């Protein structure tokens, strides 16, 4: 069975390409040196150098260990699927969000946050601001922000949601120009942050009625 370099792990590629040739060359040099020592005339009472002989057998042992480590490593998969962070996955499984937009003389937003789990959830906020709502134009530029110019307390606060309970935030925007916009609603919770987007169109007639 032929084993190509692409079918093994990166460790095996490195060891096969670089480490193994160097180790084999070193072993060959050791054997040559040992052979040279053996053909020399030495006194009958002399004994082989024990340290040298140990080194002679140490090289193949190290090579065998390196190859065992390299081919035991899992080879990389050609298909890659980005993993979902556990924190974000937990947020989606626990907190559900929706954003409804109603267009008339004004634009009304209804941002709903629902506890989708079967147990009570405590939302922690770093300040008195629990949410925010931003309107963006087609180029992604900010047109309006609900929190702009508002004052919020700097003390932390908590809100408790029972199982299947929903927290609703309703805000109103007075537009000045027609066009297509994107509303971005954010829950500013420290432990369960979430964001919801909704695209809507504002006809010229709705603006002229103001």
N, C-alpha and C positions, 0 to 999 in steps of 0.2 A: 504493500500500500504506500503510495506516494503522499508525502505531507508537504504542502506548499507553505510558504511563509505567511500567506494571507489567512490560513486556517488556524493559526496558533495565536497565542496571546502576545502583547507587546513585549513582555519579559522574555518570552521564548525567542522572539525576533532579535532582540539585543544580544542575548546570550549566544544564540546560534551564529550570529554575524560577527560578533567581536570577541566574546569571552572564550568560546570553544576553540577557535584557531590559536589564540594566544596560549591557552592551557596545553593544547597538543604540541605546540612548538616548544613550550617549556619542558614538557615531558620528554620530547625527543632530545633536547639538549642535555637533560639530566642523564638519559640513557647513554648518550655519547660520552659524557664525562665519566660515567661509571665504567664504561668499557675501557676508556683510556687508563683509568686507575687500575683495572684488573690486569692489564697487559704489562704494567710496570713491574720491575723486579723489586720486591720488598722483602724484608727479613721474614723468615718463617714465623716469627713470634708476633708479627703485627696483625691486628684485627681490623676489619672494615669499620669505617667511621659510622657509628650508630645513628648520629644525627643526620648524616647524609642519606643513609638508607631509609630512614623514616620520611624524609622529605621526598624521596623518590616515590613512595606509595601514597603520600599525602595529596599530590597533584591530581591523580585520577579520582580520588575520593571527593575532592572539592568539585571537580567537574560533574560527577554524578549527582551530588547534592544540588548544584546550580540547575542542572537540567530537570531534575525532579520538581524543583520549585517553579521553574518557568512553565513547564507543561501542565502543572497542576493548577495554574492560574486560569480563571475563566476567560475565554476569548470574547472580545467585544462584539456586541450584536450590531448588525448593519442597520436595523430599524430602530429609530429613537422616538420615544413618545415622552414629551415633557411631563414630569411628575407634578401633580397639584400639591402645593404646600399644605401640610396638615392643618395649619391654622385657618387658611382660607376654606378648606374643605369643611372644617368644623363650623365655620360661620354660616356657610350655605346650608348645612344640614340643620342648623338651629334657628337661624333668622332668615325669614323670607321678606322680600321688599317689592313694592309695586309703586308706580308713579303714573297718575292719571292727569291729563291736561284737558281743560275745557276752554275753548276759544269763543269769545263773544266780544262785547265792548271792552272787557278786560280778559286777561288770561288767568285762569284759576288752576292751581296745582294742588293735588292731593297725594301726599307721600305717606304710604302705609307700611309699617314695619310689623311683622307678625312672628310670634314665637311658634315655630313649626315643630318643636320638640314636645315630648310628653311630660316635661317637668318645668318647674318655674325657672325663669332666667332673670338675672339681675344685671341691668345695663349700667356701666360706670362711665361717667362723663367728667373730664378734667375741669370743666367750668360750667357756667350757667347755660351755655349754648349747647343744645342737644342735636341740632341739625343745621344744614345750610342748603340753599338752592341757588343755582347759577344758570343763567341763560346765555348760550353761545350762538354766534352767527355761523354761517357755512364755512368761514375760514378758521373757526375755532377761537375767535376773539370774544372776550367776555363783554356782554351787553348789559347785563343786570345781575346783581347779587343781592339776595335777600338780607344778609347780615351786614351789608355795607351801611355804616353810619349808626348801627345799633350798639348799645352798651350791654354787656353781660357780666354777671358776677364771676369772680375768679375762684370761688370755692367749688370743691368737687360735689357732685350730686349723683344719686343713684335712682334708677327707675326699675321697678319690678314688673315683669310680664309673666303672667301665669300661662299654663299650657293653652295654646291656640288663641291667646290674647293678641289684640292688634293695637298699635299706637299710631295715631293718625295726625299728620301735620298738614294744615291747609294754609296756603299763601296765595297772594294776588299780585299780579304784575300789570302795570299800565304801559303797554307798548307805544312806541312813537312811530315806528316804521313797519310796513308790511315785509314779508319775506319768510324764509324757512329758518327755523331755529331748533336748537337742541337744549332741552332742560336736563340738568344734572342735579339730582337730589342725593345728599350724603347724610348718613347717620354718623355723628361724631363720637361714637362710643369707643372707649379704650379697648374693651375686650370683645366687642362684636361690631366692628366698623363695617359698613356696607354702603354701596352706591348703586343708584338706579338712573338710567337715562331714558329719555323719550323725545322723539322728534315730532315737530308739529309745524304747520304752516299758518301764517297770519295773512289773510287776504286784505287788500287795500280797503275794502268796504268796512271791515271791522275797525280799522284805525280811523276812518273818516267819521264814524258814528260818535266818536268821543267829543 
